Amino acid sequence: MIGAVLQAALCAGRAFATRFALGLALLLPAAQAQAAGIDRAALAKSVCGDAAALGRGAEEIIRSAATASTGDLVFAGELLRALSERRLACNGDTAILLERAGATQGRDAATGATTPAAGARSPVLGLRQRGLAETGSGIVALLTGATVEARAAGLATLERRLGTVPDADAVLERARAAETEAGLRAAIAQAMQAAALNAPDPARRRAAIGAIADAPSSAALSRLVSLRADPAYAADPAFKAALDAGIGRVERAVAIGNGLALAYNSLSFASILFMAAAGLSIIFGLMGVINLAQGEFIMVGAYAAYGVQEAFRRLAPGLVDLYLLAAIPVAFLAAACVGIAAEALILRHLYRRPLMSLLATWAVSLFLINLVRVAFGSQNLQFLMPSYVSGGVPLYADFIVTWNRLFAIAFAAVTLAATLLILRRTPLGLDIRAVTQNRDMAGALGIRTRRVDRLAFGFGSGLAGLAGVALCPIYSVNPGMGANFIVDSFMVVVLGGVGTVVGTLVAALGIGGANVLIEPFYGAVAAKVIVLVGIIVFLQRRPEGLFAARRRR
């Protein structure tokens, strides 16, 4: 009995072993085929064959890209680059890689041995073969490129030819899994969605529409709208419903993103306007001087920042990223000193003569512009962009929070807080407010009004210099840059109310927001005209502005 059981068990074990061996024999060819790479010798031979053989070699690279090893892809990419750059010579079936076109010797592509190229011929690419070679080169660059730029160029080539790549999904998935740069990884994901949109499976196409709608942008909207010309849009109700719903979602998201971008840009522009107009408000409110040189004090601050940058580049190149922060006190002091000098030498003699003081400040502005032109030239200055003001982060749809504009907004907020602190919590601020409200009474109480005028003029000029620092990462810096802000600054001062910092802030937000909101519809010139007309109409009813400064007579 026991012998019979053992014999049956032995037979069953033999049968299992036979079936396992048979299954393994069936699976091995498939596994080997999947793991098999590019036959380098055959590929090198094909590129030196006729046009048909060359085309088959390029097609083999494209078909094998998803599973081939990195070494095989590098080898194939080297062949294709040499072919397109005419650095490939053929001596019979031997492919020779040359250092440059026309070289007398090169390297055997298959063996790596040095081989003479005398008498060798150069393969000629036909139109079809050139397209296949470019597609193969793009795939290889995407999968093996050493730099982000090279991989991005490969992706761009592949996107143009997605319809000709039989296994594009697998290639893109392999590239996405290996990519470390976030921006390019997102671009590869978008390319995968575009490939899925052209898939023959309707369910997969609908899923791709939903995935694109989950990452809305103007490019995604254009891609979805173009699908309305697809025959499936009219023939397949489910596809039509999915596409219309996806387009609606993306349109709403893009509209919200554009609105956020307008608000963000208007806030950054208003921040610059506030810093340019805050000092002008103090000077005009205290002394009644219409300072036409305020825009040039902005320029002085920007050029002071450039000087700090150049000093860092020569003396401490490793710390050059910090030059923009170090330029803040330098720009303030430089503009303040120029303002104090102008007040001491010219303006203090003209306080009782408004027209002459206006002409004098205009002369100061012309002098500063020409002085800078002689010293630095008329060209735009080249600023290094520190890492903390370069780039940005996508927030929603097409809305990107750029660090340079965020820097300007934060800088304006700090400037506002510091200005209010100085005006309300320091002896200088108390003297400025006293002289602004009643100059004669302040003088009778022992306040040195001339000294207050000089310091206030320097303080207001220094605030303009800070605006120049904020402008460096955003606008062009040249001798004529101040003229772009002086008119808007005066509009801010008049609308907000002369001598009030809070009024200047509110007016800057209103004028900056109105300019940015109107400009996309009517243009920059029309936007300024509309805003100016609106200010004139408002001042007809409220001549003292939004916030009238308290004065005692």
C-alpha positions in Angstrom: 0.0 0.0 0.0 2.8 2.4 1.0 4.7 1.4 -2.1 1.8 2.3 -4.4 1.4 5.7 -2.7 5.1 6.5 -3.2 5.0 5.4 -6.8 2.0 7.6 -7.5 3.8 10.6 -5.8 6.9 10.0 -7.9 4.8 10.0 -11.1 3.1 13.2 -10.1 6.4 14.9 -9.3 7.8 13.8 -12.7 4.7 15.2 -14.5 5.1 18.6 -12.6 8.7 18.8 -13.5 7.9 18.1 -17.2 5.2 20.8 -17.2 7.5 23.3 -15.5 10.3 22.7 -18.0 7.9 23.1 -20.9 6.5 26.3 -19.5 10.0 27.7 -18.9 11.0 26.8 -22.4 8.0 28.7 -23.7 8.6 31.8 -21.5 12.4 32.2 -22.1 12.1 33.3 -25.8 9.6 36.0 -24.8 11.8 37.2 -21.9 14.9 37.2 -24.0 13.1 39.1 -26.8 11.9 41.7 -24.2 15.4 42.0 -22.7 17.2 41.9 -26.1 18.8 45.2 -27.0 19.9 46.7 -30.3 22.2 44.6 -32.4 25.0 47.1 -32.7 26.9 45.3 -35.5 23.7 44.9 -37.6 22.8 48.6 -37.0 26.3 49.8 -38.0 26.0 47.7 -41.1 22.5 49.0 -42.0 23.5 52.6 -41.9 26.1 51.8 -44.6 23.6 50.0 -46.8 21.2 51.3 -49.3 18.3 53.7 -48.5 16.0 50.9 -47.5 18.5 49.3 -45.1 19.2 52.7 -43.6 15.5 53.3 -43.1 15.1 49.8 -41.5 18.0 50.6 -39.1 16.4 53.9 -38.0 13.0 52.1 -37.5 14.7 49.5 -35.4 16.1 52.2 -33.1 12.6 53.7 -32.8 10.9 50.3 -32.1 13.6 49.2 -29.5 13.8 52.5 -27.6 11.4 51.6 -24.9 13.3 48.4 -23.9 16.8 48.9 -25.1 19.6 49.4 -22.6 21.1 52.9 -22.1 24.4 51.8 -23.6 22.6 50.6 -26.8 20.7 53.9 -27.0 23.9 55.9 -26.6 25.5 53.9 -29.3 22.5 54.4 -31.6 22.4 58.1 -30.8 26.1 58.5 -31.7 25.5 56.8 -35.1 22.5 59.0 -35.9 24.2 62.2 -34.8 27.2 61.4 -37.0 24.9 60.6 -39.9 23.0 63.9 -39.7 26.3 65.9 -39.2 28.0 64.1 -42.1 30.6 62.7 -39.8 29.8 59.1 -40.8 31.9 57.4 -43.5 31.3 53.9 -44.9 34.0 51.6 -46.2 31.9 48.8 -47.5 29.8 47.6 -44.6 32.1 49.2 -42.0 30.7 52.4 -40.4 33.4 54.9 -39.4 32.7 57.7 -37.0 34.8 60.8 -37.8 35.8 63.6 -35.4 34.7 66.1 -38.0 33.4 66.0 -41.6 36.2 65.2 -44.1 38.6 63.7 -41.5 41.1 61.1 -43.0 40.6 58.5 -40.2 38.0 57.7 -37.5 36.7 55.1 -35.2 35.0 51.8 -36.3 31.5 52.1 -34.9 31.2 48.4 -34.1 34.7 47.6 -32.7 36.0 51.1 -31.6 39.3 50.5 -33.5 41.0 53.4 -35.3 40.2 53.0 -39.0 41.4 55.0 -42.1 38.6 56.8 -43.9 40.4 57.4 -47.2 38.2 56.6 -50.1 35.2 55.9 -47.9 31.8 57.2 -48.9 29.3 59.3 -46.9 25.7 58.0 -46.8 23.1 60.3 -48.3 19.8 60.7 -46.4 16.6 60.8 -48.4 13.5 62.7 -47.2 12.0 59.6 -45.5 15.3 58.4 -44.0 16.0 61.9 -42.7 12.7 62.0 -40.9 13.3 58.6 -39.3 16.8 59.6 -38.3 15.6 62.8 -36.7 12.8 60.9 -34.8 15.3 58.3 -33.6 17.8 61.1 -32.5 15.0 62.9 -30.6 14.0 59.7 -28.7 17.6 58.9 -27.8 18.2 62.5 -26.7 15.1 62.3 -24.5 16.1 59.1 -22.9 19.9 59.6 -22.6 20.5 63.4 -22.9 23.1 64.6 -20.4 21.5 68.0 -19.9 17.9 69.2 -19.3 18.2 71.3 -22.5 19.2 68.2 -24.6 16.3 66.1 -23.2 13.8 69.0 -23.7 15.0 69.3 -27.4 14.5 65.5 -27.7 11.0 65.8 -26.3 10.1 68.6 -28.7 11.2 66.4 -31.6 9.2 63.4 -30.4 6.1 65.6 -29.9 6.2 66.6 -33.5 6.3 63.0 -34.6 4.1 61.2 -32.0 2.0 59.7 -34.7 5.0 57.9 -36.4 6.3 56.3 -33.2 4.6 52.9 -32.7 5.4 52.6 -28.9 5.3 56.3 -28.0 3.5 55.7 -24.7 6.2 53.3 -23.4 9.0 55.6 -24.5 7.4 58.6 -22.8 6.7 56.6 -19.6 10.3 55.5 -19.5 11.5 59.1 -19.9 9.1 60.3 -17.3 10.2 57.7 -14.8 13.8 58.6 -15.2 13.4 62.4 -15.4 14.6 64.4 -12.3 13.8 67.9 -13.4 10.2 68.9 -12.4 9.4 71.1 -15.3 10.5 68.7 -18.0 8.8 65.8 -16.1 5.5 67.8 -16.3 6.1 68.4 -20.0 6.6 64.7 -20.6 3.4 64.0 -18.7 1.6 66.5 -21.0 3.1 64.7 -24.1 1.8 61.4 -22.7 -1.7 62.9 -22.5 -1.4 64.2 -26.1 -0.4 60.7 -27.2 -3.4 59.2 -25.4 -5.7 61.7 -27.2 -4.8 60.0 -30.5 -5.2 56.5 -29.2 -7.7 54.2 -31.0 -9.4 53.2 -27.8 -12.4 55.5 -27.1 -12.2 54.9 -23.3 -8.6 55.9 -23.2 -9.2 59.1 -25.2 -12.0 60.1 -22.7 -9.7 59.4 -19.8 -7.0 61.5 -21.5 -9.5 64.4 -21.8 -10.2 64.2 -18.1 -6.5 64.2 -17.3 -5.9 67.2 -19.4 -8.8 69.1 -17.8 -7.3 68.3 -14.4 -4.2 70.3 -15.4 -5.8 73.3 -17.2 -3.8 75.8 -19.3 -4.1 77.7 -22.5 -2.1 75.0 -24.3 -4.5 72.3 -22.9 -7.5 74.4 -24.0 -6.1 74.7 -27.6 -5.4 70.9 -27.7 -9.0 70.1 -26.6 -10.7 72.6 -28.9 -8.8 71.1 -31.9 -10.4 67.7 -31.1 -13.8 69.1 -32.2 -12.6 68.6 -35.7 -12.1 64.9 -35.0 -14.7 62.6 -36.7 -15.4 60.9 -33.3 -16.8 64.2 -32.0 -19.8 63.9 -34.3 -20.0 60.1 -34.3 -19.5 59.2 -30.6 -21.9 61.0 -28.2 -19.9 59.9 -25.1 -16.7 61.4 -26.6 -18.6 64.6 -27.5 -20.0 64.9 -24.0 -16.6 64.2 -22.4 -14.9 66.7 -24.7 -17.4 69.5 -24.1 -17.3 69.0 -20.4 -13.5 69.1 -20.4 -13.4 72.3 -22.5 -15.8 74.0 -20.2 -13.7 73.1 -17.1 -10.5 74.3 -18.8 -12.1 77.6 -20.0 -13.3 78.4 -16.5 -9.9 77.6 -15.0 -8.0 79.6 -17.6 -10.3 82.6 -17.0 -9.7 82.4 -13.2 -6.0 82.1 -13.8 -5.9 85.1 -16.1 -7.8 87.1 -13.5 -5.3 86.1 -10.8 -2.5 87.1 -13.1 -4.0 90.5 -13.8 -4.5 91.1 -10.0 -0.9 90.0 -9.3 0.6 92.2 -12.0 -1.5 95.2 -10.9 -0.4 94.7 -7.3 3.3 94.6 -8.4 2.9 97.7 -10.6 1.1 99.5 -7.8 4.0 98.6 -5.4 6.5 100.3 -7.7 4.2 103.3 -8.1 3.8 103.6 -4.3 7.6 103.6 -3.7 8.1 106.1 -6.5 5.3 108.5 -5.3 5.8 108.2 -1.5 8.8 110.4 -1.4 7.2 112.8 -3.9 4.2 113.1 -1.6 6.3 114.0 1.4 8.3 116.6 -0.6 5.2 118.2 -2.2 3.2 118.1 1.0 5.9 119.6 3.1 7.5 122.2 0.8 5.1 122.6 -2.0 7.8 121.8 -4.5 6.8 120.0 -7.7 9.9 117.8 -8.0 10.3 116.9 -11.6 13.6 115.2 -10.8 11.9 112.4 -8.7 12.1 110.0 -11.7 15.8 110.6 -11.9 16.3 109.8 -8.2 14.7 106.4 -9.1 17.4 106.1 -11.8 20.1 107.0 -9.3 18.9 104.2 -7.0 19.0 101.7 -9.9 22.5 102.7 -11.0 23.6 102.5 -7.4 22.4 98.9 -7.3 24.3 98.2 -10.5 27.5 99.6 -8.8 27.0 97.3 -5.9 26.6 94.4 -8.3 29.8 95.2 -10.0 31.6 95.5 -6.7 30.4 92.1 -5.6 31.5 90.6 -8.9 35.0 91.9 -8.5 35.5 91.6 -4.8 33.3 88.8 -3.7 32.1 86.8 -6.7 31.0 83.9 -4.5 28.5 86.2 -2.8 27.2 88.0 -5.9 23.7 86.6 -5.3 23.4 88.9 -2.2 24.1 92.1 -4.1 20.4 93.1 -4.4 19.9 93.0 -0.7 23.2 94.9 -0.1 22.1 97.5 -2.6 19.1 98.6 -0.6 20.9 100.9 1.9 23.4 102.0 -0.7 20.6 103.1 -3.1 18.8 104.9 -0.4 21.8 106.8 0.7 22.9 107.6 -2.8 19.6 109.1 -3.9 19.2 110.8 -0.5 22.6 112.5 -0.8 21.8 113.7 -4.4 18.5 115.0 -3.1 20.1 116.9 -0.2 22.7 118.4 -2.5 20.0 119.6 -4.9 18.0 121.1 -2.1 21.0 122.8 -0.4 22.5 124.2 -3.6 19.4 125.2 -5.6 15.9 124.6 -4.1 16.3 126.4 -0.8 16.6 129.7 -2.6 13.3 129.1 -4.6 10.7 128.0 -2.0 8.6 131.1 -2.4 8.7 130.9 -6.2 6.9 127.7 -7.3 7.4 128.2 -11.0 11.2 128.7 -10.6 11.4 125.6 -8.3 9.6 123.6 -11.0 12.0 124.7 -13.7 15.0 124.1 -11.3 14.0 120.5 -10.6 13.5 120.0 -14.4 17.0 121.3 -14.9 18.3 118.9 -12.2 16.6 116.0 -14.0 18.2 116.9 -17.3 21.6 117.2 -15.6 21.3 113.8 -14.0 20.2 112.1 -17.2 23.1 113.5 -19.2 25.6 112.9 -16.4 24.6 109.2 -16.4 24.8 109.0 -20.2 28.3 110.4 -20.1 29.4 108.1 -17.3 27.6 104.8 -18.2 26.3 105.2 -21.8 22.7 105.1 -23.0 22.3 101.3 -23.3 20.3 99.2 -20.8 22.3 97.9 -17.9 22.8 94.1 -17.6 21.8 92.8 -14.2 22.4 89.4 -12.8 19.3 87.9 -11.5 19.8 86.4 -8.0 18.2 83.0 -7.4 15.6 84.5 -5.0 14.1 86.8 -7.8 14.5 84.3 -10.7 11.8 82.0 -12.0 8.5 81.4 -10.2 6.0 78.7 -9.3 2.8 77.8 -11.2 -0.2 78.4 -9.0 -3.4 77.8 -11.0 -3.9 77.4 -14.8 -1.6 79.9 -16.5 -1.1 82.0 -13.4 2.6 81.9 -12.2 3.8 83.7 -9.1 7.1 85.2 -10.3 9.7 85.8 -7.6 10.8 89.2 -9.0 7.3 90.7 -8.8 6.8 89.1 -5.4 10.1 90.7 -4.3 8.7 94.1 -5.4 5.5 93.6 -3.5 7.2 92.5 -0.3 9.8 95.3 -0.6 7.0 97.9 -1.0 5.2 96.5 2.1 8.4 96.8 4.2 9.0 100.3 2.8 5.5 101.3 3.8 5.9 100.0 7.3 9.3 101.7 7.7 8.0 105.0 6.3 5.0 105.0 8.7 7.2 104.1 11.6 9.6 107.0 10.8 6.8 109.6 10.3 4.9 108.6 13.5 7.5 107.3 15.9 10.7 109.4 15.4 11.6 113.0 16.2 12.2 113.6 12.5 8.8 112.3 11.6 7.2 114.5 14.3 9.0 117.6 12.9 8.0 116.8 9.3 4.3 116.5 10.4 4.5 119.7 12.4 6.0 121.7 9.6 3.6 120.2 7.1 0.6 121.3 9.2 1.8 124.8 10.1 5.3 125.9 9.1 5.1 129.3 10.9 3.9 127.8 14.2 6.5 125.1 14.0 9.3 127.6 13.5 8.0 129.7 16.5 8.2 126.6 18.7 11.9 126.2 17.9 11.8 123.6 15.1 14.5 124.4 12.5 12.3 124.3 9.4 15.1 124.7 6.9 16.8 121.6 8.4 13.6 119.7 8.3 13.1 120.7 4.7 16.5 119.4 3.8 16.2 116.1 5.7 12.7 115.5 4.3 13.8 116.2 0.8 16.6 113.7 1.3 14.2 111.2 2.8 11.8 111.5 -0.1 14.6 111.2 -2.6 15.9 108.1 -0.8 12.5 106.4 -1.1 12.7 107.0 -4.8 16.1 105.3 -4.8 14.5 102.3 -3.1 12.0 102.2 -6.0 15.0 101.9 -8.3 16.2 98.8 -6.5 12.8 97.2 -6.8 12.7 98.0 -10.5 16.0 96.3 -11.3 14.7 92.7 -11.6 11.6 93.8 -13.6 12.2 96.8 -15.9 14.9 98.0 -18.2 17.4 100.3 -16.4 18.7 103.2 -18.6 19.2 106.9 -18.2 15.7 107.7 -19.4 13.8 105.2 -17.1 12.6 107.9 -14.7 10.4 109.5 -17.3 8.2 106.4 -17.4 7.1 106.9 -13.8 7.1 110.6 -13.0 3.7 111.3 -14.6 2.1 108.3 -12.9 3.7 109.4 -9.6 2.2 112.8 -9.8 -1.2 111.3 -10.5 -0.9 109.1 -7.4 0.1 112.1 -5.2 -2.7 114.3 -6.5 -5.4 111.6 -6.3 -4.3 110.3 -2.9 -4.0 113.7 -1.3 -0.9 115.7 -0.9 1.3 114.8 2.1 -0.6 111.6 3.1 1.2 108.2 2.9 -2.0 106.2 3.3 -3.6 108.2 0.5 -0.6 107.6 -1.7 -0.9 103.8 -1.0 -4.6 103.7 -1.9 -4.1 105.9 -5.0 -1.2 103.7 -6.2 -3.3 100.6 -5.8 -6.2 102.2 -7.7 -4.1 103.7 -10.6 -1.8 100.6 -10.9 -4.8 98.3 -10.9 -6.7 100.4 -13.4 -3.8 100.6 -15.8 -3.1 96.8 -15.8 -6.8 96.0 -16.1 -7.5 98.4 -19.0 -4.3 97.8 -20.9 -5.2 94.3 -22.3 -8.4 95.6 -23.9 -7.4 99.1 -25.2 -3.6 99.2 -25.1 -1.1 101.0 -22.9 -1.6 104.5 -24.3 -5.3 104.4 -24.1 -5.2 102.9 -20.6 -3.2 105.9 -19.4 -5.6 108.3 -21.1 -8.6 106.7 -19.6 -7.1 106.7 -16.1 -6.1 110.4 -16.5 -9.6 111.4 -17.6 -11.0 109.5 -14.6 -8.7 111.3 -12.2 -9.6 114.7 -13.7 -13.3 113.9 -13.3 -12.8 112.8 -9.7 -10.8 115.9 -8.8 -13.6 118.1 -10.1 -15.7 116.9 -7.2 -13.0 116.4 -4.6 -10.0 118.7 -5.3 -8.2 117.7 -2.1 -7.9 114.1 -3.2 -8.9 110.9 -1.4 -7.3 111.8 1.9 -6.7 115.4 2.6 -3.8 116.2 4.9 -4.7 118.1 8.1 -3.3 121.7 8.1 -3.6 124.5 10.5 -3.5 128.1 9.4 
